[in-house]
Amino acid sequence: MYPNLYYLVKDLLGLDLAFLKMFQSFGVMVALSFLVASYLFTIELKRKENEGLLNAVDPDSVKKESNVLLDYIMNGLIGFILGFKLFFIAQNFSVFLENTQTFILSTQGSWIGGFFGAIGLVALKMSELKKNNNAPSQPLSGKVHPYELVGQMTTIAAIGGIIGAKIFHNLENWDDFIVDPIGALLSFSGLTMYGGLLVGAVSVIYFAHKKKIPLLPLVDACAPGLMLAYGVGRIGCQVAGDGDWGIVAPQKPNWLSFIPDWMWSYRYPHNVNEVGIAMKDCAGRFCAQLPEGVFPTPLYESIACIALFFVIWSLRKKIVQPGVVFSFYLLLNGFERFFIEKIRVNNQYHFGSFGITQAEIISTLLFILGGFGIYYFSKKRL
């Protein structure tokens, strides 16, 4: 396992680059998944515009007066936070590298650095306003193509996705949240993929609605990228060992002798959560591994979702009815996740003697919604 890029580079290249400890493996793969999704989203939006399903939209043409005082306050606040943290990190760089996440979210910092950071950004804003002669912004003109808004939609999806992932994770682990609500909310660990997907999707749909972009061609365009991004993100879960593994694996059956043992049963050495028993000849952080081999479910999901991406990608031009491609994505995603839950370790909601996980509930709803969507949109006329 590689909890951050330092361990990956050291293992593969033998280089001891301490600064790479600040780049978490899971975070890097999540960032890559957003880049992949936005690239494919752009390609599909351009294609749908060429097909006449999408058109350029009028930009917001509201004439806004510049609120100078608010600009100064916001720049001062941002400058203070940056200076507060960056000056302190520069003075305690070795500690920062060892535990980057905790260090960033702590209340530790440099008040002197914060002061100079605030002064610096306020001065920068003053210079900018002087250069522009404090002129109010002019109305925008012309048209904006939907694919030109992909950057904004990706940012909205990322912010909404992180918020949703934290909310759904804490709902799924309510007892832990009650014990330490602040720590649970601020921690970088503990993210539920479905929570991020749902809240991120709703945020982007709301943004598109405000921009008067047709919904069905939009969601069809994002379907292939979403499936591939999910698969790429799960690679991060596998590489970092973030706890999304499966139940204890039984002995590998003979008919699967052709696959490597680690694809059937894995103990996640050096996992980022530091869960399990101590490893021999290992000192410092990330020196734990599971006592028994478990199913590497993130790996299975990565393989399944990347394969399903190619299925959707190959069919996207053949399915012309708006809404069907996205419905097909929902159906496939729900099907895949429901069955992987059968061998995953997860908290359950109990209704009497019946137990079900949050992901099983959501995946079932997605499967049903996807099946209904395929039927409903296929019956509609273009």
N, C-alpha and C positions, 0 to 999 in steps of 0.2 A: 504494500500500500504506500501511497505517496500523499500524505496529508497536505503538503504544499510543494511548490515547484523546486524548492531547495533539495528535497529528497529525490525527486525525479532526476534532476540534472546530475546530482552526485552519483546516483546509481548507474545511470546510462553513460555519462561522460566522464565521471571521476572528478568533476570540478567542485570545489568547495566555495560556492558563491552565497555567502550568508544573507545578502539582501533579498534573495529569492524567497526567504521564509515568509515575507509579507504577502506573497501571492498564493492564496489558498487554491488547491486543485479544484475543489468543487466550484468555487467562485469563477475560476478561469473558464471552466467548461460551461457554466451557465451563461457567462458573457459570450462565449463562442456560439452557444445555441441561439441567443438573441440575434447575433450577426447573421447566422445562417438563415434564420426565419425571416429577417428583414430583407435579405438579398432575394430569396425566393418570392417573398411577398411583392417586391418591386417588379420582378419579372412577370408575375401573374397579373398585376394591376395594369401594366403596359399592354399585355396581351388582350385583356378584357376591354380596355379602352379602344384598341384597334378593331375589336369585334363589335364595337358599338354598345356594349353593355354598361360602360362607364363613360362619363364625360367630364371635361374640366369644369371646375366649380368657381363661383365668384368668391374671392377672398373677403375677409372681414374688412369693410371700408369705413369703420367708425373712426372719426377724428378724435384722437385722445390728447388731452392736455397733460403735459409732463408734470408730475407731482414731485417737485424738487426735494422737499423735506422727506418724503417717503423713500426716494432714491438714496438719499444720504443715510437714512436709518438702516435700510436693507444692506447697503454696501458696508456700513460700519459694523453691523452684526456679523455679516459673512467674514469680513476682514478680521474681526476679533476671534471668531471661532478658529479660522485658519492659523492665525498667529499663535493663539493659545495652545493649539496642538502641535504645530510644526516646530516651534521653538523648543518645546519640551521634548519632542521626539529627537531633535538634533542633539540635545543634551543627554538623552538616555537611549541612544539608538540600539544598543545591544539588548536591552530589556524589551524594547519595542519589537525587535525581530523575533524574540522568543515567544511572544504572545500578542500578536498584532491586533487581533479582534478585541480582546479584553482591554488592551491599552487604548484603542481608539474610542471605545464607548465609556471609558472611565471618566471621572471628574478631574483627573490629573491634567495639569497644563501649566503654562507659563503666563502669568498675568502681564508681565512686561511685554512678552511676545504678542499677547492679545491686544494690548494698547497700541503698539506700533503697527500691527496688522490692520486695526480699525482706522488709524490715521492714514495709512497708506491707501486703502481702498476708497476712503472718503475723498482724499486728494485726487485720486485717479478719476472719480466721478466728477469732481469739480472741473478738472481739466477737460473731460469729455463734454460737459455741458457748455463750457466756455467755447470750445471748438465749434459746437453746433449752435452757438449764440442763443441757447435756451429755446430753440425753435420747437414748437409742437410738431409731432409726427404728422406727415402728410397722408391723405387717404391712399390706400393701395389701389392699384388699377390692374386690369388685365385678368387673366384666368390662371387658376392653379390646378394642375393635374393631380389626381389622387395619389399617384406614385411619388409625387414631390412631397407628400405629407407623411411618407413612411417613417422618416426619422422622428417626427413628433409622435406618431402612433406607437413606435417602438419604445420611446421613452415613457409614454403613458402606460404601456403594457408592463414595462419593467417595474415602475413604481407601484402600480396597482397589483402586479403579481407578487412582489415582495410583501406588501401589506396583507394581501389575501392569504399567502402561504403561511405567514405568522399567525393570523387569526385562526385559520383552520387547524393549524398544528396545536395551538393552545386549547381549542375546543376539544380536540381529540385527546389531549393530555391535561385535562382540567385539574386533576389533583396536583400535578406538578406546578401548574400556573398559580393555583391558590397559595401554595407554599411560598413562591417567590415571583409575584406578578411582574415586577420591574425587570428582574433578571431575565424572565422568560420572554418579555417583549423586546428587550434590547439585544438579546443574544443573537449572534449570527447563525448559530446552529438551530435546528428544529424548523424545517420548512416543509410544508405539505404541497406537493406538486399540483394537486387538483384545486386547492385553494387559490394558488397563484394563477392557474389557468382560468378559473371562473371570474375572479375579480379583475384580472387583467383584461379578459375578453369584454366584460361589461363596460369597463372604462373606455376601451377603444370604440366599442359600439356607440356609446354616448357621444364621444368626440366626433365620430363619423356622422351621426345624426345631426349634430350642431352644424357640421360643414355641408349638410345636405348631400352626402354621398350615399347612393343606393346600398341598402344593407346586404341583400343576397349575393350580388356579384362580389362585394367586399369580403364576406366571410368565405365564399368559395375560393377566392384568391389566397386567403391566408391558410387554408386547410393543409396543403402539402407541407408548408413551412412549419406549421405547428407540430405535425407528426414527426418530422425530422428533428426539430428542436427538442422535443421530448426525449427522443432517443439519444441525442447528444448530451442532454442534461443528465440522463441516467448514467452515462459513462463517468461523469464527475462523481456521482454517488458511489459507483464501484471503485474508482481509483482512490478516492479519499476514505472509503469505508465509513460512511456517515450514519450507519445504523439501519439503513433500508434493506437489510439482508433478510434471508428467509429463515425458516425453521431448521432444526437440526436435520441434516440429510442422512438417510439410511445408506446402507452399502450400495455402491453403484452396481446396477444390473449388468450382466455379461453382455447383453445386446448393445450396451453403450460403451463397450470397452475401447472404441475408436476415439472417444473424446478425452481430452486431458482430465486428470483427476480434479484439478482446481475449477473446472467448469461445472462439476457435479457437486463438489463439497469444498468449501473454502473457510479458513479461520480468520481472515482479515487481519494479518499482522500489521502493526503500526497504524491501526485505524485512528482516524482523527478524533473520535469520541473517547479514545483511551479506555475502551470497555474490554473486560475479560481478565485474563491472568497475565502476570509479568512474563516477559520473554527473557530467555537466557542471553547473556553477553550483550545486553542492551542497557544503556544509561540515558537519563534525561527524559524528555517528553516522548510520547507516542511509542511506548515500549510495551504495549499490551496486545494480546490476540485472544480470540475466542477460545474457550476450552474445548469446544467440539466444532467440527466442520458443519457449515450451514449451506443452504442453497444460495448461490450468488444471484439473487433475484434482480438486482439492478442490471447485471450483465444480460440476463434473459430479456428484460424489457428493452434494453438498447438494441439487441439483435432483432426482436420482434417489431419494434417501432420503425427502425430503419428499413426493414423489409416491407412493412406496411406503407411507408412513404413511397417506395418505388411502385407499389400497387396504385396508390392514389395518383402519383405523378403520371403513370402510363395511361390512366383513364380520364384525366382531367379534360383533355380536348375532345374526348368522345362523348362526354356527358354535357349536353348543351343547356339543359333546363336549370335555371338559377336555383340555388339552394340544395341541390341534390349532392354535389361534391362535399359540401360541408356536413350534410346529414350523414353521408357515407363515412366521413372522418369520425363523427361522433359515435357511430355504430361500431366501427373498428376499434376505436380507443376504449370504449366501454367494455367491449368483448375481451380485449387483451388484458385490461386492468382487473376485471372481475376474476378471471381465472388465475392471474398471478397472485392475487390476494390469498388464494387457498394454500400457498406455501410460504407466505410472508409472515414475519413477526409484526403484529399490529395490535393496538388497543381496540377493544370491542365495546359496542353499546349493547347492554343486556336488556332484553324484554322477557322477563320470566326466565325460562331455561334456554331461550333462543338468543344467540349472540351474533352480531354483525358489525363489520368495521365501517368506518366512515367512507372509505374508498369503495367498498362494495355497494353501499347505498348510492353514491354518486355515479359509479360506473353503470349500475343497473338503470338509473334514470337516463344517463347519456345513451345507453343502448336502445332504450325504448324511444327516447326522443329522436335518435338517429333513424330508427326504423320507420317511425311515423313520418318524419320529414321526407324520407325517400319516397314513401307512398304518396304523401300530400303534394309535394312539389312536382313529382312525375305526372300527376294528373292535371296539373295546372297548364294552361296554355301560355306560350311565350308572349 
